[in-house]
Amino acid sequence: MIDNKEFEENYEINSPVFTRQMAREYTILLPTMLPIHFRFFEKALIACGYKTRLLNNHDDIIRTEGLKYVHNDTCYPALLVIGQFINALDNMSKEETHKVALLITQTGGGCRASNYIHLLRKALIKAHYEYVPVISLNAKGLDKKSGFRITYPLIKRLAAAMTYGDMLMYMRNKVISYEAHKGDSDNIVNKYVDKIGEEFLHNKGVSFRDLKKNINAIAQDFDKVEIIDTVKPRVGIVGEIYIKYSALGNNHLEDFLINEGAEISVPGLYGFLFYSCYNTIYDRKLYKISLLKTNLTRILIKYLERRENLMIKAIKKTKYTPMNSFDKTKDYSRGVLSHGTKMGEGWLLTAEMVELVETGYKNIVCAQPFGCLPNHICGKGVMKKIKSIYPDANIVAIDYDPSATKVNQENRIKLMLAMSRETLDSEVKH
């Protein structure tokens, strides 16, 4: 008789593979992270022939489900993603679970998050879903046997989806705290998610010309929103990528700040992709890695820069200040943290904090999973240095994990906001 440990080891070696045949018949489940971006990603996958469904289960039971299968000292984002997958499977019929696959992103970096695939497959065994295949979306060459193919048409659609997602997220955050008629910003977001999603299905909305047309239309629609002329505390949100973006991970941090009367700024997903690309450039300088790989990365950076520039130019035609180009963002970490520090969010986390302070968002929430070593070093570890350079920076680090209470988290953020309002009042008086 095979014991449980031996079974798990054999399963890791012979776990079910997502085949080309499955690609035509199975529904791929996507976890949530960025609420706008992932709606576009869903449409991009559908347009490339994959049956796809974005999960929207946000109940507190997801944390409970995650704790059943993932140790609470393990990466909190992994616990939530796995809990969301298991919860979704539990709410399906037995027949449905035999026709689904789970797609999970994997950076392959040097932190606990690189164990996602193993942890998910182990959880599937314990939950008796060992027959459900796991798809790894990564750039490290993991999961080579998979029938899920990252093709050029898919890459183009994903790049377009990321551009639209960043644009809508940025403009929504600029407008939503000041809109005279509540719901205007979200109506614009929903309008373009539906419109562009439909374009994806008809092989449109992806070309540079289509991108330019849609990005300009988005900018103009937000520019027309009637806003209230008032001054509010400006708060930036940085941190570990999942906790920074996911309402499930950060207890609806964005909504909380907006309801507390703040204007928020959340750096876009473009920043993380640029950061990953520039790490290859810096590795060439530091470790003399492949010149071919470096040159290919430079081509990708140019590709992304053209699309980033579309957003910047479109926003410049409105009453709002556009985001910085990443070429400028990357240099904000100089003098605080080396570009050789690249575990987790690495020097990007530091650069984003400095950039936020420089652009008027002096109040910053650094959201991170409890015990996330890379982010404690590149987040908490540099706060003293940043405050020595910018004495008026008001930065608070908030840890998120299954045992952290929402009340304590929100009380600490309220204290930060109270301090920012005192500063605002004194500035108005003078």
C-alpha positions in Angstrom: 0.0 0.0 0.0 1.3 3.5 -1.0 1.4 5.9 1.9 0.2 9.6 1.6 3.8 11.0 1.3 4.7 8.6 -1.5 1.5 9.3 -3.3 2.2 13.1 -3.2 5.7 12.6 -4.5 4.4 10.4 -7.4 1.7 12.9 -8.1 4.2 15.8 -8.4 6.1 13.8 -11.0 3.0 12.4 -12.8 0.5 15.2 -12.1 -2.2 15.7 -14.8 -1.0 17.7 -17.8 -3.2 20.2 -19.6 -3.2 18.8 -23.1 -4.0 20.3 -26.5 -7.2 18.3 -26.5 -8.2 19.7 -23.1 -7.6 23.2 -24.6 -10.6 22.7 -26.8 -12.9 21.1 -24.1 -11.9 22.4 -20.7 -12.8 25.7 -19.0 -9.7 27.5 -17.5 -10.4 29.2 -14.2 -8.5 32.4 -13.5 -8.0 33.8 -9.9 -8.7 37.5 -9.3 -6.0 40.0 -8.7 -6.4 43.2 -10.7 -10.2 43.7 -11.1 -10.0 45.7 -14.4 -7.0 44.0 -16.0 -8.1 40.4 -15.4 -11.4 41.1 -17.1 -9.4 42.0 -20.2 -7.1 39.0 -19.7 -10.2 36.7 -19.7 -11.3 38.2 -23.0 -7.8 37.9 -24.5 -7.7 34.1 -23.7 -11.2 33.6 -25.0 -10.2 35.4 -28.3 -7.3 32.9 -28.6 -9.6 29.9 -28.4 -9.5 29.1 -24.7 -12.7 28.6 -22.7 -12.0 30.9 -19.7 -13.8 32.0 -16.6 -12.7 34.7 -14.1 -13.4 33.8 -10.5 -15.2 36.4 -8.4 -15.8 34.5 -5.2 -14.7 37.0 -2.4 -16.3 35.5 0.6 -14.4 35.3 3.9 -14.7 31.5 3.6 -11.8 31.7 1.0 -9.3 32.4 3.8 -10.8 29.5 5.8 -10.5 27.2 2.7 -6.9 28.3 2.2 -6.0 27.5 5.7 -7.2 24.0 5.3 -4.6 23.3 2.6 -1.8 25.8 3.1 0.2 26.4 6.2 -0.4 29.9 7.7 3.3 30.6 7.7 3.3 30.2 3.9 2.9 33.1 1.5 -0.5 34.7 2.2 -1.3 35.4 -1.5 -0.7 31.6 -2.2 -3.1 30.8 0.6 -5.8 33.1 -0.9 -5.4 32.0 -4.5 -5.5 28.3 -3.5 -8.5 28.9 -1.2 -10.3 30.7 -4.1 -9.6 27.8 -6.5 -10.7 25.1 -4.0 -13.8 27.1 -3.0 -14.8 27.4 -6.7 -14.3 23.6 -7.2 -16.4 22.9 -4.2 -19.3 24.8 -5.7 -19.3 22.8 -8.9 -20.8 19.5 -9.7 -18.5 16.4 -10.0 -19.0 16.4 -13.7 -18.0 20.1 -14.0 -14.8 19.6 -12.0 -13.6 17.0 -14.5 -13.8 19.6 -17.2 -11.8 22.5 -15.7 -8.2 23.5 -15.4 -6.6 26.1 -13.0 -4.3 28.8 -14.4 -1.8 30.3 -12.0 1.0 32.9 -12.7 4.5 32.0 -11.6 7.4 34.4 -11.5 10.0 31.7 -10.6 11.8 34.2 -8.4 13.6 33.6 -5.1 10.7 33.8 -2.6 7.9 31.7 -1.1 5.6 32.6 -4.0 7.7 30.4 -6.3 6.1 27.4 -4.6 2.6 28.2 -5.9 2.4 25.3 -8.3 3.6 22.7 -5.8 1.3 24.1 -3.0 -1.7 24.1 -5.4 -1.1 20.6 -6.6 -0.7 19.4 -3.0 -3.9 21.1 -2.0 -5.8 19.5 -4.9 -4.7 16.1 -3.6 -6.0 16.8 0.0 -9.3 18.2 -1.4 -9.7 15.1 -3.7 -9.3 17.1 -6.9 -6.0 15.5 -8.0 -7.4 15.0 -11.5 -7.7 18.7 -12.1 -4.8 20.0 -14.2 -2.8 23.1 -13.3 -1.5 25.5 -15.9 1.6 27.6 -15.1 1.8 31.0 -16.8 5.4 32.0 -16.5 8.5 33.3 -18.3 11.0 30.8 -16.8 10.3 27.8 -18.9 8.4 25.9 -16.2 5.7 23.4 -17.1 7.1 22.6 -20.6 4.7 19.7 -21.2 1.6 21.9 -21.0 -0.8 22.1 -24.0 -1.3 25.8 -23.1 0.7 27.8 -25.6 1.9 31.4 -25.2 1.6 32.4 -28.9 2.3 35.8 -30.5 -1.4 36.6 -31.0 -1.9 35.9 -27.3 1.1 38.0 -26.3 -0.3 40.9 -28.4 -3.7 40.6 -26.8 -2.3 40.4 -23.2 -0.1 43.4 -23.9 -3.1 45.4 -25.1 -5.1 44.1 -22.1 -2.4 45.4 -19.8 -2.3 48.8 -21.5 -6.1 49.2 -21.3 -6.1 48.0 -17.7 -3.4 50.4 -16.6 -5.1 53.3 -18.4 -8.5 52.7 -16.9 -7.1 52.1 -13.4 -5.0 55.2 -13.5 -7.8 57.5 -14.8 -10.4 55.9 -12.4 -8.2 56.6 -9.4 -7.7 60.2 -10.6 -11.4 60.9 -10.9 -13.4 58.7 -8.6 -12.7 60.7 -5.4 -13.9 63.9 -7.0 -16.8 62.9 -9.2 -19.9 64.9 -8.8 -22.2 62.0 -9.7 -21.2 58.8 -8.0 -20.7 55.9 -10.4 -19.5 57.9 -13.4 -15.9 56.5 -13.2 -17.1 52.9 -12.9 -19.5 53.4 -15.7 -16.7 54.4 -18.0 -14.6 51.4 -16.9 -17.5 49.0 -17.5 -18.2 50.6 -20.9 -14.7 50.1 -22.2 -14.2 46.6 -20.7 -17.3 45.5 -22.6 -16.5 47.4 -25.8 -12.8 46.4 -26.0 -13.5 42.9 -24.9 -15.9 42.5 -27.8 -13.3 43.9 -30.1 -10.8 41.3 -28.9 -13.3 38.6 -30.0 -13.4 40.1 -33.5 -9.6 40.5 -33.8 -9.7 44.2 -33.2 -8.5 46.6 -30.4 -5.0 45.1 -30.5 -3.1 46.9 -33.2 -1.2 50.1 -32.4 -3.7 52.1 -34.3 -6.7 50.6 -32.4 -4.9 51.1 -29.1 -4.2 54.7 -29.9 -7.9 55.3 -30.8 -9.3 53.6 -27.7 -6.7 55.1 -25.3 -7.6 58.6 -26.5 -11.3 57.9 -26.2 -10.8 56.7 -22.6 -8.9 59.8 -21.7 -11.5 62.1 -23.2 -14.4 60.3 -21.5 -12.8 60.7 -18.1 -12.0 64.4 -18.9 -15.7 65.0 -19.4 -16.7 63.7 -15.9 -18.0 66.5 -13.7 -15.8 66.8 -10.7 -16.0 68.7 -7.3 -13.2 71.2 -6.7 -11.9 70.2 -3.3 -8.6 69.2 -1.7 -8.2 65.7 -0.3 -5.3 63.7 1.2 -3.4 61.9 -1.5 -2.5 58.3 -0.7 -0.3 56.0 -2.7 -0.5 52.2 -2.4 2.6 50.0 -2.9 3.7 46.6 -1.8 3.8 43.0 -2.9 2.1 42.6 -6.2 -0.9 40.5 -5.2 -1.6 42.3 -1.9 -1.2 45.7 -3.6 -3.8 45.0 -6.2 -6.2 42.4 -4.9 -9.2 43.5 -2.8 -9.3 40.0 -1.5 -5.7 40.3 -0.3 -5.8 43.8 1.1 -9.3 43.8 2.6 -10.7 46.2 0.0 -8.0 48.8 0.8 -8.8 51.1 -2.2 -12.5 51.3 -1.4 -11.7 52.0 2.3 -9.3 54.9 1.4 -11.8 56.4 -1.1 -14.7 56.1 1.5 -12.4 57.8 4.0 -12.1 60.8 1.7 -8.7 60.2 0.1 -7.5 60.4 -3.5 -5.5 57.2 -4.2 -2.7 56.3 -6.6 -1.7 52.7 -7.4 1.3 52.2 -9.7 0.3 50.2 -12.8 1.2 46.7 -13.9 3.4 48.1 -16.6 5.9 49.0 -13.8 6.3 45.4 -12.7 6.8 44.2 -16.3 9.4 46.9 -17.0 11.1 46.1 -13.7 11.4 42.4 -14.8 12.8 43.5 -18.1 15.3 45.9 -16.6 16.5 43.3 -14.2 17.8 41.4 -17.3 19.7 44.5 -18.4 21.2 45.0 -15.0 22.1 41.3 -14.8 24.1 41.8 -18.0 26.1 44.6 -16.3 26.6 42.7 -13.0 26.9 39.1 -14.1 27.6 39.2 -17.9 24.6 37.1 -18.8 23.7 36.3 -22.4 24.0 39.2 -24.8 21.2 37.8 -27.0 18.8 37.6 -24.1 19.7 41.2 -23.2 19.1 42.5 -26.7 15.8 40.7 -27.0 14.8 42.3 -23.7 15.7 45.7 -25.1 13.4 45.1 -28.0 10.6 44.2 -25.6 11.2 47.4 -23.6 10.9 49.5 -26.8 7.6 47.7 -27.6 6.2 48.5 -24.2 7.5 52.0 -24.2 5.5 52.8 -27.4 2.4 51.8 -25.7 3.2 53.5 -22.4 3.8 56.7 -24.4 0.3 56.4 -25.9 -1.2 56.6 -22.4 1.0 59.5 -21.4 0.2 61.5 -24.5 -3.5 60.8 -24.2 -3.7 62.0 -20.6 -1.7 65.1 -21.4 -4.7 66.2 -23.5 -6.8 66.2 -20.4 -6.9 68.3 -17.2 -5.1 65.4 -15.4 -1.4 64.8 -14.8 -0.1 61.7 -16.6 2.0 59.0 -15.0 5.8 59.1 -15.4 7.5 57.0 -18.0 9.2 54.0 -16.4 12.5 55.3 -17.8 12.2 58.0 -15.1 10.6 55.8 -12.4 13.5 53.3 -12.4 16.0 56.0 -11.3 14.0 57.0 -8.2 15.6 54.1 -6.3 19.1 55.4 -6.8 20.8 56.5 -3.6 18.3 54.4 -1.6 18.5 50.8 -2.9 20.7 49.2 -5.5 19.3 47.9 -8.8 20.9 44.6 -7.9 18.2 44.0 -5.2 15.6 42.2 -7.2 13.9 39.5 -5.1 10.2 40.0 -4.9 9.3 43.5 -5.9 12.9 44.5 -5.1 14.1 48.0 -6.1 10.8 48.6 -7.8 9.0 48.9 -4.5 11.5 51.5 -3.3 11.4 53.4 -6.6 7.6 53.5 -6.5 7.6 54.9 -2.9 10.0 57.7 -3.8 8.1 58.5 -7.0 4.8 58.8 -5.1 6.4 61.2 -2.7 7.9 63.2 -5.5 4.6 63.4 -7.4 2.6 64.7 -4.4 1.4 61.4 -2.8 3.3 61.8 0.4 1.0 59.4 2.4 1.8 55.8 1.4 0.4 52.5 2.5 3.0 49.7 2.0 0.8 46.6 1.8 2.6 43.3 2.2 2.1 39.7 3.3 3.3 39.1 6.9 6.8 37.5 6.8 7.4 38.4 3.1 11.2 38.8 3.4 11.8 40.6 0.1 9.1 43.2 0.8 10.1 43.7 4.4 13.6 44.5 3.2 12.6 46.7 0.2 9.6 48.2 1.9 10.0 48.6 5.7 13.8 48.4 5.3 14.1 51.6 3.3 11.4 53.7 5.0 13.9 55.4 7.4 16.2 56.3 4.5 13.3 57.7 2.4 12.1 59.8 5.4 15.6 61.1 5.9 15.5 62.4 2.3 11.8 63.4 2.5 10.9 64.4 6.1 7.3 65.0 5.2 6.8 61.5 3.9 4.1 59.7 5.8 4.5 56.0 5.3 2.8 53.1 7.1 3.5 49.4 6.5 0.5 47.2 6.9 0.9 43.4 7.1 -1.8 41.1 5.8 -2.2 37.5 6.8 -5.0 35.2 8.0 -4.6 36.3 11.7 -4.4 40.0 11.1 -7.6 41.8 12.0 -9.2 44.3 9.6 -10.0 46.7 12.4 -6.3 47.0 13.5 -5.3 47.5 9.9 -7.8 50.2 9.2 -7.1 52.0 12.5 -3.5 52.3 11.6 -4.4 53.7 8.2 -6.9 56.1 9.8 -4.1 57.4 12.0 -2.0 58.0 8.9 -4.9 59.9 7.3 -5.4 62.0 10.4 -1.8 63.1 10.3 -2.1 63.9 6.6 -5.3 66.0 7.2 -3.4 68.0 9.9 -0.7 68.7 7.4 -3.2 69.7 4.8 -5.0 72.1 7.2 -1.7 73.8 8.1 -0.8 74.2 4.5 -4.2 75.8 3.6 -3.9 78.2 6.6 -0.5 79.3 5.4 
